[in-house]
């Protein structure tokens, strides 16, 4: 349902942009009904939805009532004691080399005074003495100039985009190493695995290692994903499948492999586009896990 809603909202926003200046638009909605409803009732409701309230894209019907989704600001604390995180807490973090994910991992490790972290990402973690990571930590411009000088010295002709792409890869590797270092600095244990979340065999192997060593997952943080940002007419079907499969199939593989093992809490990252729809297609492709 979440995937259908996200797709519908993105399509709605793109149609709205096309309609600007044209004087006409298209009503696009996702409408959810209870299982087993009589055919005539949903048909009448669908017709009614096309004729009214075009601002509401996501609608559900239940027990004769019409619902939509809104956002409500609430405090982080709900008055309940919540989970206790300590050095024995087992965390599984996908997309561990993502910038925000690496920062979250640091906060969790500090809050747990250590903890046991299984960090999963597509990117390989660099060596701790990697020269490019060292240059990056001195500053992005320092790294950039070093890469340009290195290319000139070798006689290689590189474009600014090639330099930027190489820097992006180094930044991803540095984030992976930073996540490992932050866990260890807090007194925790870091197990890092480079893998594709669509590879259910490798995912299952990691989960089996957790099962053998610790027998539980206390926190599963699924932040792995892939960004290939395009408007729908410019997005190839295989690109859509790739983005969807990393997120959805990756999560399924984790839960399937962990069947029968206690899981304390799960947090799955979606996207702003999935919640609100994507109205701007940027020609970019960035691996997140």
Backbone torsions as a table, in degrees:
resi	resn	phi	psi	omega
1	UNK	NA	-40.4	179.2
2	UNK	-62.5	-39.0	-180.0
3	UNK	-66.0	-43.9	179.4
4	UNK	-62.6	-43.6	-179.2
5	UNK	-64.1	-45.0	-179.8
6	UNK	-61.8	-43.2	179.1
7	UNK	-62.4	-43.7	-178.1
8	UNK	-63.7	-42.8	-179.2
9	UNK	-66.4	-38.4	177.4
10	UNK	-64.6	-44.0	179.4
11	UNK	-63.2	-40.3	179.1
12	UNK	-60.9	-44.7	-177.8
13	UNK	-67.5	-38.7	179.3
14	UNK	-66.6	-38.4	177.2
15	UNK	-65.2	-38.0	179.4
16	UNK	-63.6	-39.8	179.3
17	UNK	-66.0	-39.6	179.5
18	UNK	-66.6	-31.7	-176.6
19	UNK	-74.8	-17.6	-178.9
20	UNK	-60.6	124.8	180.0
21	UNK	87.0	-14.5	-179.1
22	UNK	-93.8	-14.9	177.7
23	UNK	78.5	7.1	178.0
24	UNK	-152.2	153.9	-178.5
25	UNK	-140.1	-172.2	-179.5
26	UNK	-126.7	133.8	175.2
27	UNK	-84.2	121.0	-179.6
28	UNK	-125.9	123.1	179.5
29	UNK	-142.2	154.6	166.6
30	UNK	-110.2	125.6	-175.7
31	UNK	-122.9	123.9	-175.1
32	UNK	-108.8	132.8	179.4
33	UNK	-120.1	160.0	175.0
34	UNK	-65.4	148.8	175.8
35	UNK	-67.1	136.1	175.8
36	UNK	90.5	4.6	177.8
37	UNK	-66.6	149.0	176.9
38	UNK	-66.4	147.3	-173.0
39	UNK	-60.6	-40.5	-173.5
40	UNK	-64.0	-39.4	-176.7
41	UNK	-63.6	-49.9	176.2
42	UNK	-61.4	-35.5	-180.0
43	UNK	-62.5	-45.1	178.4
44	UNK	-63.0	-41.8	-179.2
45	UNK	-65.8	-38.9	179.0
46	UNK	-63.6	-41.2	177.6
47	UNK	-63.0	-43.7	179.3
48	UNK	-62.1	-38.0	-179.3
49	UNK	-65.7	-31.1	179.6
50	UNK	-74.6	-18.1	-174.4
51	UNK	-100.6	-8.9	-175.0
52	UNK	-146.1	158.8	172.1
53	UNK	53.4	57.1	-178.1
54	UNK	-68.0	-14.3	-179.1
55	UNK	-75.7	-18.9	179.3
56	UNK	-95.9	116.1	-175.1
57	UNK	-95.1	-28.7	-172.2
58	UNK	-117.1	112.9	-173.1
59	UNK	-130.4	142.9	175.0
60	UNK	-133.9	143.8	177.2
61	UNK	-115.9	132.8	179.8
62	UNK	-152.4	126.0	179.6
63	UNK	51.4	42.2	176.4
64	UNK	79.2	0.5	-179.5
65	UNK	-108.4	150.1	-179.2
66	UNK	-105.8	129.3	-177.5
67	UNK	-122.7	153.7	166.8
68	UNK	-137.9	-178.4	-175.2
69	UNK	-111.5	136.2	173.2
70	UNK	-135.8	165.8	179.9
71	UNK	-102.7	135.2	-179.6
72	UNK	-125.9	129.0	178.7
73	UNK	-80.6	124.9	-179.4
74	UNK	-133.2	152.4	177.8
75	UNK	-67.8	152.5	-179.1
76	UNK	-64.1	-36.1	-178.7
77	UNK	-89.6	133.6	-177.8
78	UNK	-107.0	10.1	180.0
79	UNK	88.8	-9.7	178.1
80	UNK	-91.4	157.9	-176.5
81	UNK	-66.2	-28.7	179.4
82	UNK	72.8	-169.8	-178.6
83	UNK	-83.0	150.6	172.9
84	UNK	-101.6	118.2	179.9
85	UNK	-102.2	127.2	179.3
86	UNK	-144.7	-169.3	-174.2
87	UNK	-65.2	-16.8	179.5
88	UNK	-96.8	1.0	179.6
89	UNK	-71.1	132.3	179.7
90	UNK	-101.4	118.2	179.2
91	UNK	-108.2	139.7	168.9
92	UNK	-119.8	121.0	-175.2
93	UNK	-124.4	116.5	173.7
94	UNK	-95.9	155.0	-174.7
95	UNK	66.4	34.6	-171.6
96	UNK	-65.6	-18.4	-179.2
97	UNK	-93.1	4.6	174.6
98	UNK	-72.4	146.4	-175.8
99	UNK	-56.6	-51.5	-178.3
100	UNK	-70.1	-34.4	-179.9
101	UNK	-67.2	-39.4	177.6
102	UNK	-61.9	-40.4	178.7
103	UNK	-66.2	-40.4	178.5
104	UNK	-64.6	-40.8	178.1
105	UNK	-59.2	-42.1	178.0
106	UNK	-59.7	-47.1	-179.7
107	UNK	-61.9	-41.9	179.9
108	UNK	-64.8	-42.0	-179.7
109	UNK	-64.2	-41.8	179.0
110	UNK	-66.2	-43.6	-179.6
111	UNK	-64.9	-31.1	-179.6
112	UNK	-91.7	1.5	-175.3
113	UNK	53.1	40.7	179.3
114	UNK	129.5	-109.0	-178.3
115	UNK	91.9	169.0	179.5
116	UNK	-113.3	117.7	-173.0
117	UNK	-116.2	126.2	168.3
118	UNK	-102.4	109.6	-174.7
119	UNK	-104.3	120.5	-176.0
120	UNK	-119.2	133.9	176.3
121	UNK	-163.0	158.1	178.3
122	UNK	-68.7	-33.7	-175.6
123	UNK	-74.2	145.5	174.6
124	UNK	-77.7	139.0	175.3
125	UNK	-76.1	128.1	-179.2
126	UNK	-73.6	166.1	175.3
127	UNK	-64.2	152.0	-176.3
128	UNK	-65.1	-23.4	179.3
129	UNK	-105.6	22.1	-178.5
130	UNK	-56.8	128.5	-174.0
131	UNK	-67.7	-33.5	-179.1
132	UNK	-71.3	-37.8	176.3
133	UNK	-63.0	-41.4	178.8
134	UNK	-60.7	-43.9	179.2
135	UNK	-64.6	-41.6	179.4
136	UNK	-61.0	-40.1	-179.1
137	UNK	-71.2	-15.6	172.8
138	UNK	-82.3	-19.5	179.2
139	UNK	144.4	145.4	-179.0
140	UNK	-61.9	-39.4	-178.9
141	UNK	-66.3	-36.1	177.0
142	UNK	-60.7	-45.2	178.7
143	UNK	-64.3	-45.4	-177.6
144	UNK	-59.2	-46.8	180.0
145	UNK	-65.3	-35.4	178.5
146	UNK	-66.0	-40.5	179.0
147	UNK	-67.2	-39.8	177.9
148	UNK	-64.6	-44.7	179.3
149	UNK	-63.7	-38.8	179.4
150	UNK	-63.7	-41.7	179.3
151	UNK	-66.2	-42.6	179.2
152	UNK	-63.6	-41.3	-178.5
153	UNK	-63.8	-31.4	-178.8
154	UNK	-88.9	-4.7	-178.5
155	UNK	79.7	9.5	-178.0
156	UNK	-83.4	133.9	176.5
157	UNK	-94.8	117.8	-178.5
158	UNK	-124.1	150.3	177.6
159	UNK	-93.8	160.4	175.9
160	UNK	-54.9	-36.5	179.4
161	UNK	-64.7	-39.5	178.5
162	UNK	-63.5	-39.5	177.2
163	UNK	-64.5	-45.1	179.9
164	UNK	-61.9	-40.9	179.7
165	UNK	-63.8	-41.0	179.3
166	UNK	-67.1	-38.7	177.9
167	UNK	-64.0	-38.9	179.5
168	UNK	-62.3	-40.7	177.9
169	UNK	-64.7	-39.6	178.4
170	UNK	-66.4	-40.1	178.4
171	UNK	-62.6	-38.7	177.2
172	UNK	-64.3	-43.4	178.7
173	UNK	-64.4	-39.6	178.6
174	UNK	-63.6	-38.5	178.8
175	UNK	-64.6	-38.1	177.1
176	UNK	-63.3	-46.4	179.4
177	UNK	-64.6	-37.5	179.6
178	UNK	-64.2	-38.1	178.1
179	UNK	-63.1	-43.1	178.3
180	UNK	-62.4	-47.8	-177.2
181	UNK	-63.9	-37.5	-178.1
182	UNK	-68.5	-36.9	176.7
183	UNK	-64.0	-47.4	-178.5
184	UNK	-66.6	-37.0	179.4
185	UNK	-64.5	-28.6	178.5
186	UNK	-85.1	0.5	179.1
187	UNK	92.5	12.8	-177.9
188	UNK	-95.8	-178.1	179.6
189	UNK	-115.5	128.1	-178.7
190	UNK	-114.0	124.8	172.5
191	UNK	-112.4	112.7	-177.0
192	UNK	-105.5	133.3	179.6
193	UNK	-130.9	127.0	173.9
194	UNK	-94.5	115.4	-178.6
195	UNK	-158.6	162.4	174.5
196	UNK	-91.9	123.2	-176.8
197	UNK	-63.5	-16.1	176.7
198	UNK	-79.5	-11.6	179.2
199	UNK	-86.4	91.8	-173.8
200	UNK	-66.0	-24.4	178.1
201	UNK	-67.5	-45.7	179.4
202	UNK	-69.3	-38.1	176.9
203	UNK	-61.7	-44.5	180.0
204	UNK	-62.3	-35.4	179.6
205	UNK	-65.3	-40.3	178.2
206	UNK	-65.2	-45.5	-179.2
207	UNK	-64.5	-36.2	178.2
208	UNK	-65.6	-35.3	176.0
209	UNK	-63.2	-41.2	177.0
210	UNK	-63.5	-44.4	-179.2
211	UNK	-60.0	-43.1	-177.8
212	UNK	-68.8	-42.7	-175.3
213	UNK	-79.8	-42.4	-168.6
214	UNK	-126.1	-23.1	175.5
215	UNK	70.8	15.1	-178.6
216	UNK	-164.0	160.7	167.8
217	UNK	-127.6	118.5	-179.5
218	UNK	-84.9	-41.0	179.9
219	UNK	-136.2	122.1	175.1
220	UNK	-109.5	112.1	-178.8
221	UNK	-109.8	103.3	-175.6
222	UNK	-98.1	90.6	-179.4
223	UNK	-109.7	-1.4	179.5
224	UNK	-64.3	144.9	179.8
225	UNK	178.6	178.2	-177.3
226	UNK	-136.1	137.0	178.3
227	UNK	-110.7	114.9	170.6
228	UNK	-128.8	90.1	-168.0
229	UNK	-89.5	111.8	178.8
230	UNK	-143.4	156.6	165.9
231	UNK	-71.6	156.5	-172.8
232	UNK	-58.2	-40.8	178.7
233	UNK	-63.5	-22.5	-177.2
234	UNK	-101.5	4.8	-179.2
235	UNK	-103.6	121.3	178.4
236	UNK	-71.5	147.7	179.5
237	UNK	-54.3	-38.0	-179.2
238	UNK	-68.1	-29.2	176.9
239	UNK	-69.3	-42.7	176.8
240	UNK	-60.2	-46.2	-178.8
241	UNK	-61.9	-38.7	-178.8
242	UNK	-63.7	-48.5	179.7
243	UNK	-61.2	-45.4	-177.5
244	UNK	-67.2	-43.3	-174.4
245	UNK	-66.7	-39.7	179.3
246	UNK	-59.9	-42.8	-177.9
247	UNK	-76.1	-53.9	-172.8
248	UNK	-78.3	-51.4	-179.0
249	UNK	-67.9	-34.6	178.0
250	UNK	-61.8	-43.2	178.9
251	UNK	-66.2	-42.2	178.7
252	UNK	-60.9	-44.4	-178.8
253	UNK	-60.9	-39.7	178.2
254	UNK	-63.1	-48.9	-177.7
255	UNK	-68.0	-38.1	179.6
256	UNK	-64.8	-43.6	-179.8
257	UNK	-66.7	-29.6	-177.4
258	UNK	-89.3	8.3	-177.6
259	UNK	-54.3	129.1	179.8
260	UNK	89.6	-7.7	179.3
261	UNK	-102.8	136.1	-179.3
262	UNK	-60.8	133.3	174.5
263	UNK	-124.3	120.7	-175.0
264	UNK	-75.2	-47.0	-177.4
265	UNK	-155.5	146.9	175.3
266	UNK	-124.8	140.0	174.1
267	UNK	-130.6	119.7	-179.0
268	UNK	-115.0	125.0	179.7
269	UNK	-81.0	132.8	170.9
270	UNK	-107.4	-136.1	179.5
271	UNK	-150.8	162.5	175.3
272	UNK	-62.0	-39.3	179.5
273	UNK	-63.2	-37.6	179.0
274	UNK	-66.6	-30.2	-178.9
275	UNK	-86.8	-43.4	-172.1
276	UNK	-111.7	-11.5	-173.2
277	UNK	92.8	152.0	-176.5
278	UNK	-110.6	118.0	-176.6
279	UNK	-106.2	-5.8	-179.4
280	UNK	-127.5	120.4	177.7
281	UNK	-94.6	115.4	178.2
282	UNK	-101.1	136.3	-179.8
283	UNK	-77.3	74.0	-178.7
284	UNK	-139.5	152.6	176.3
285	UNK	-141.3	113.6	-175.3
286	UNK	-130.6	123.5	179.1
287	UNK	-75.6	135.0	178.5
288	UNK	-118.8	-5.9	-179.3
289	UNK	162.3	NA	NA
